[in-house]
Amino acid sequence: MLYSTVTPERKRRTLREQLVPGAARQFPGAFNPLSARLIEDKGYDGVYISGAVLANDLGLPDIGLTTLTEVATRAGQIARMTDLPAIVDADTGFGEPMNVARTVQELEHAGLAGCHIEDQFNPKRCGHLDGKNVVDLDTMVKRIAAAADARRDPDFLIMARTDVRATDGLQAAVDRARALVDAGADAIFPEALRSLEEFEAVCRAVDVPVLANMTEFGKSELFTRAQLAAAGIAVVIYPVTLLRSAMGAAERVLETIAADGTQQAAVEQMQTRQRLYELVDYEAYNRFDSSVFNFQVPGLDATREPQAPQAPTQHPQP
């Protein structure tokens, strides 16, 4: 009921325990708090919160227009609805090293288990688009060092993302990954690699967990979990998959209403009221206060009788 009963500190420890090279833990991307609960319900290992998704949800492109406040607020809303650890995309850290330090502390405060910070400069762009530019190594090292130094919980995961593969090739990405680990990165996110062999090369080069981004329509083939595990990957993200799926379904329903004058033909593909009530845990709220849910939901529990509202508890006057 309400929010997760697992503390952010416990989630961070869980994340640390999960990120074993070769484990290929799967973190689907949540586009809102309810989707995070669905990810947990389906038995996944964790939740990923994409900067592109947060921007797109606001109707914006992924070019660094979102603010730290927007990202920390929405990511916190998502993280608190699940017992799973959540990793958030912190873009370039929202400024210079001091801004990066504040970013980490704001994300800690919001209940996230970790974040990744990248080496693009603004205006940034989606990691699987052409025309990216990256900052020099010294600038990125300062970002990661500031992030690692600023965290108050040593279990908060600082992941370094590098986009240098697209601009300077695989060896440059390997060299930069090593330098960022030396600067304090707990994990490495090599963006837009082209093959399993490239993932293997990065995994061999560093002694920290490595992330694989399995986004649709990108530079990387959509490898299976087994393939990525064999390459040594510790965590796999599917950042925009649920948003694309939901928006695709919404578009088709709107077209059906326009064509038929009713949504009837699409109802069978919708999430049912029963399933929605299960995800928001209506029953738990009823157990807390029977006046909240004192009605029948068709198909939810035909044997349960509606309960009469409870009288408010009377407290003695001071």
Secondary structure as GFF3:
##gff-version 3
##sequence-region A 1 318
A	DSSP	alpha_helix	8	18	.	.	.	ID=ss1
A	DSSP	beta_strand	25	28	.	.	.	ID=ss2
A	DSSP	alpha_helix	33	41	.	.	.	ID=ss3
A	DSSP	beta_strand	47	49	.	.	.	ID=ss4
A	DSSP	alpha_helix	51	57	.	.	.	ID=ss5
A	DSSP	alpha_helix	68	79	.	.	.	ID=ss6
A	DSSP	beta_strand	86	89	.	.	.	ID=ss7
A	DSSP	alpha_helix	97	109	.	.	.	ID=ss8
A	DSSP	beta_strand	114	118	.	.	.	ID=ss9
A	DSSP	alpha_helix	137	150	.	.	.	ID=ss10
A	DSSP	beta_strand	157	162	.	.	.	ID=ss11
A	DSSP	alpha_helix	164	168	.	.	.	ID=ss12
A	DSSP	alpha_helix	170	183	.	.	.	ID=ss13
A	DSSP	beta_strand	187	190	.	.	.	ID=ss14
A	DSSP	alpha_helix	196	205	.	.	.	ID=ss15
A	DSSP	beta_strand	211	213	.	.	.	ID=ss16
A	DSSP	alpha_helix	225	231	.	.	.	ID=ss17
A	DSSP	beta_strand	235	238	.	.	.	ID=ss18
A	DSSP	alpha_helix	241	260	.	.	.	ID=ss19
A	DSSP	three_ten_helix	264	269	.	.	.	ID=ss20
A	DSSP	alpha_helix	273	280	.	.	.	ID=ss21
A	DSSP	alpha_helix	282	288	.	.	.	ID=ss22
###
